[in-house]
Amino acid sequence: MPAVTLSAEVRTTLGRRATRLLREKGLVPGIVYGRGRPPVAVAIAAEALEKALKGGARVVDIVIGNDRDSALLYDPQPDMAGEHVRHVDFVRVAQDVAVEVAVRIELKGTPAGQAEGGVLQQTLHELTVKCLPRDIPEKIVVDVADLKIGDSRRVKELTLPHGVATAVDSEVTVATVRHQVTAPEPGAAPAVEGPAEPEVIKPEGRAEAEEEAGEKGGEKAGAKGAEKEKEKK
Amino acid sequence: MPLMPKRVKYRKTQRGRVRGNATRGTEVSFGSFGLQVLDRGWVSGQQLEAARLAASYALGTEGRLYVRVFPHKAISAKPAETRMGTGKGEPEYYVAVVKPGTVLCEVGGVPEEMARLALQRVCHKLPVRTRLVKRRTW
């Protein structure tokens, strides 16, 4: 992955109104921090940032005036539609200090169990790895071609690139092939009907009071009934 | 039987207004492809059930469908030819409140063409505009 350089300018006006105006100008607000130096609020060109993100850049060179830092692109916040970035963090990193980053997991191959009616299900989509900034892999490819129904691929079975380690529990499942749960046929008998209306949750005190009232009512009604029977006799 | 809550604290709710955009549930989190809502509105339990069935038939024995919303809100109505007054009507059906950005359902374990077909069938059953979204890679 070639090194990406992003130039940023220092933001002096902070807050919701200022950042909204920035976004209208085609800039993205961000912050640079880490390595024991004070944080700096910055603004970056949205186009360049989005190009870097879509290109898979993880560590970028950020230029602020005369300063040049190597920084990890961290926690880019997408907007509601997921098309643009609203804010981004840059964590200053040293090239000889390991960092923790989440790397995308990509499944490769068609599992053998799929031919038998199984369904491949990916349960872990990102793996947190620890490595030097220059060793951050773009993705981790997992071969699932030999998985039969009921088989799983776990974290301990992954082959990580040299210099990359993970602290994720080795027993965590990455992908599994499961039996397909078939949908009911059209026109088949409907499932067991539940109640037409949900049960109403009553506060504890009220529920008890009502129960007591019900019991007393029942007793009274019982006593009245006995009296009436006596009168009849 | 359409979807509805099993237990509720209050039987009837006020209608309210749907305002703003979704801030949660806006990402494809379980599958690979999702259907993102573009309008504000209500999706009833019946509509969700119809959508689920449409996707199930389109997917056949492959892949998995994840429905990300649930109809929690009770909508009451008065019977036909009833005079006004005498209080609020009885709960008639339940709806899920959706806002622009909500990922309504997701499909995983199938190639894009098949997911596209299934989600297209789903969107025909819904009262809101939608679009197909993929899992974000950044």
Interface residues (C-beta under 8 A of the other chain):
Chain A: L53 K54 G56 P76 P78 M80 A81 G82 R104 Q114 G117 V119 L120 Q121 Q122 H125 Q180 T182 A183 P186 P190 A191 E193 G194 E197 P198 E199 V200 I201
Chain B: M1 M4 P5 K6 R7 V8 K9 Y10 R11 N21 A22 T23 T26 E27 S32 Q36 L53 S56 Y57 T61 E62 G63 R64 P91 P100 G101 G108 G109 V133 R135 R136 T137 W138
